[in-house]
Amino acid sequence: MSLEILLIIIIAVAGFIVQAKLDAVFNKYSKVLSPGGMTGREIAEKMLRDHGIRDVRVVSVRGRLTDHYNPADKTLNLSESVYNHNSVSAAAVAAHECGHAIQHAQGYAPLKLRSALVPVVQVSSTLSQLVIIAGILLINVIPGLYWLGIAMFAMIFIFSLVTLPVEYNASNRALSWLERSNTLSASEVNGASITLKWAARTYLVSALSALATLIYYLGFSRRD
């Protein structure tokens, strides 16, 4: 077994552990009610108002932990387990997504860069592996095809790297507001912090996974 494959396996196991821990932490703090009785939707709307943002709609979407902010149509999409629920987990996730809306409103550079990369990454995610495989098979005929695939996959890695400061910054904004606004008590802010830290680690593992896969693909150039 090559070192590259071993690295991919180790990171995959780490990703499974991190996701399982996030699910456990989210479930734990979903049972801890926030003192003001505000749902995730109400917390999101209040945080947006407090930051002078009035053109973002807070909507409910299906699924669990499918929460996201869409800068294209300025919608803050909260999953069913957050939108109508009153808990520390719901408060943490809702405030985190508001953090992205605030980044957008303030022109936060890493978010602007990530948004600009989205169309490129959508194409790369669909075609990069096919192009790399074709490039390996045709390495002696069309050598440039292989490197095109590598470049496409490198964009996926760059996107995952740019995502890290975006996510960590949104969490910091969320926790600061939750504490400053007295929406949660000190102990509850700590619970929200734990929830968001494990959520952020899923993005870290994703970046490491993309890096390990890129290293694996680059290994073919050395063997060839």
Rosetta blueprint (number, residue, H / E / L):
1 M L
2 S L
3 L H
4 E H
5 I H
6 L H
7 L H
8 I H
9 I H
10 I H
11 I H
12 A H
13 V H
14 A H
15 G H
16 F H
17 I H
18 V H
19 Q H
20 A H
21 K H
22 L H
23 D H
24 A H
25 V H
26 F H
27 N H
28 K H
29 Y H
30 S H
31 K L
32 V L
33 L L
34 S L
35 P L
36 G L
37 G L
38 M L
39 T L
40 G H
41 R H
42 E H
43 I H
44 A H
45 E H
46 K H
47 M H
48 L H
49 R H
50 D H
51 H L
52 G L
53 I L
54 R L
55 D L
56 V L
57 R E
58 V E
59 V E
60 S E
61 V E
62 R L
63 G L
64 R L
65 L L
66 T L
67 D L
68 H E
69 Y E
70 N E
71 P L
72 A L
73 D L
74 K L
75 T E
76 L E
77 N E
78 L E
79 S E
80 E H
81 S H
82 V H
83 Y H
84 N L
85 H L
86 N L
87 S L
88 V H
89 S H
90 A H
91 A H
92 A H
93 V H
94 A H
95 A H
96 H H
97 E H
98 C H
99 G H
100 H H
101 A H
102 I H
103 Q H
104 H H
105 A H
106 Q H
107 G L
108 Y L
109 A H
110 P H
111 L H
112 K H
113 L H
114 R H
115 S H
116 A H
117 L H
118 V H
119 P H
120 V H
121 V H
122 Q H
123 V H
124 S H
125 S H
126 T H
127 L H
128 S H
129 Q H
130 L H
131 V H
132 I H
133 I H
134 A H
135 G H
136 I H
137 L H
138 L L
139 I L
140 N L
141 V L
142 I L
143 P H
144 G H
145 L H
146 Y H
147 W H
148 L H
149 G H
150 I H
151 A H
152 M H
153 F H
154 A H
155 M H
156 I H
157 F H
158 I H
159 F H
160 S H
161 L H
162 V H
163 T H
164 L H
165 P H
166 V H
167 E H
168 Y H
169 N H
170 A H
171 S H
172 N H
173 R H
174 A H
175 L H
176 S H
177 W H
178 L H
179 E H
180 R H
181 S L
182 N L
183 T L
184 L L
185 S L
186 A H
187 S H
188 E H
189 V H
190 N H
191 G H
192 A H
193 S H
194 I H
195 T H
196 L H
197 K H
198 W H
199 A H
200 A H
201 R H
202 T H
203 Y H
204 L H
205 V H
206 S H
207 A H
208 L H
209 S H
210 A H
211 L H
212 A H
213 T H
214 L H
215 I H
216 Y H
217 Y H
218 L H
219 G H
220 F H
221 S H
222 R H
223 R H
224 D L
